[in-house]
Amino acid sequence: MVRRLSERQQAVLFAAVLLTAIGGLYAMTQLLQPAPVQVRIVGSPTLDVRGEGWSIRYEPASTINNTAFGILSEASAQLGFPLTYATFQIPQGVFVTAINGSVNGEGGRYWQYWVNGVYGDVAADHKPLHDDDVVLWSFSASQDGM
């Protein structure tokens, strides 16, 4: 004869299974996070920022801000234009929400970036730069169907 678990035993078993599943999912999300970009000197990068009716160009001789976001943030500090972004933990990364007063969603346009003509496929703070890279931030209709 099979002995049935009491309601209390069932609840404890359910809680144990649930906590194990949550712990496993959390561990998996941590394993899937992108690795941070190692800081290194990048020579002669170019940053172009194109908003509606305005543009900014920044061409440092070199920088240690060697990501698509890092060079944008550096340019913001050096040239004095406002930059707004949100930082996310899962998945890790920054999401640029406004540059120089142009805010995501205005007129169906959003801030997006390209490196050497290739559309950004990861969060901008996870996109490493190399010598002579050209980074374009454009306030335009979404490329990913938003």
N, C-alpha and C positions, 0 to 999 in steps of 0.2 A: 504494500500500500504506500502510495506517495504522500508524504507529509507536506501540507501547504504552509507557506510562509505566512506569518501574521502580518497584519497591515503595517505594523511598526517595522518589522524586518524588511518588508517590501520597500517601505519608504527609505530606510537606511541603504539598502542595495541600490535603489534608484539614484539617491544622492551620490553614492560612491561612483556609480557609472557615469553620471552627469559630470561630476567634478573631474574625473579622469578624462572624459571627452573634451571638456573645456580646456584642461591643461594641455592635452595633446594638440588641440587646434592653436592654442597660443604659442606653443613651442614651434609648430609648423610655420606660423606667420613670422616668427622671429628668424627662422632659418631662411625664409624666402625674401627677407628684406635685402635690398641692394647694398653691396659693400660701399663704405664711404670712399670717396675719391681721395687718393693720397695727394697731399699738398706738394707741389713742385713748381719751379719757375717755368713760365711759358713765355717765349719770346715773340714779339711783334703780333699779338692778336689784334683783331679789329672788331669793334662792336658797333652795329648800326641799329638804332631804335627808330621805328617808323610809326608815328601816330597819325591821326586824322588832321592833315594840314601842317604837320611839323615833323622834324626828324632831328636826331642827335647822333653824332659820330664820336667815338672814343677810341683812340689808338695809342695805348701805352707802349713804351719800348719793351717792357716786360711786366709780368704780374705773377704773384703767388696765388691769386684768386682764379684758379684754373678750372672753373666750371662755367657753364652757360649762365648760371645764376650769379656766381661769384664776380664775374667781370661786370655784370649789370649792376650789382650792388656797389662795387668799387666805383663805377662811373657815376652812380647816383651820389655817392659821397663826394667825389672829386668835382663834379660839375654842378651839384646843387639842385638836381631835379628830384621830386618826390617819388618814392617807390613803396608800394604796399604789397604785402604777400601774407599768405597763411602757411603755417607749418603743420604738417600732418605726421602722426606717429605710425599709423598702420594704413596704408603703406607709408614708409618714411619718405619725406620729400617736401619741398616748398612749392607753392602754387601762387604765381604772380597774379594779383588781382587788379592792380592799377599802376600805371607809370605816367608821371608828369600830368596827373589829373584825368587821364583817360581810363575809365573803369570798365572792367569786364561786363559784358551784356549790353552796353550802350549801342543801339543800332544793330544788334545782332553780331557785334564784333567782340573778339576775345584776344588776350595777349597769348601769342604762340611764338615758339622760337625754332630756328633752323641753325645748324652748324655746317658750314661749307655746302649750303644748298639742300641739306638733308633734314627733313622735319624731325623735331625732337621726339624720341620714342621713350624717354624716361623723364622723371622729374628733373628740372633744370639744374638742381644742385647735385645731381648724380651723373651729369653729362660732362665728362672730362674734356679739357681743351689741350691742344698741342700747338707747337710753334706755328705761327702764321695762319691759324684758324680764323675764319670769319663767322661771327655770331650775328644773326639777324633776329631781332624781336619785332614782330609786326602785329599791329592792332587790326585784325581782319576777321572775316567770316571763318568760323571753325573749320578746321581740316578733318576733324574726326566725327563729324555729323551731329554735334551738339545743337 
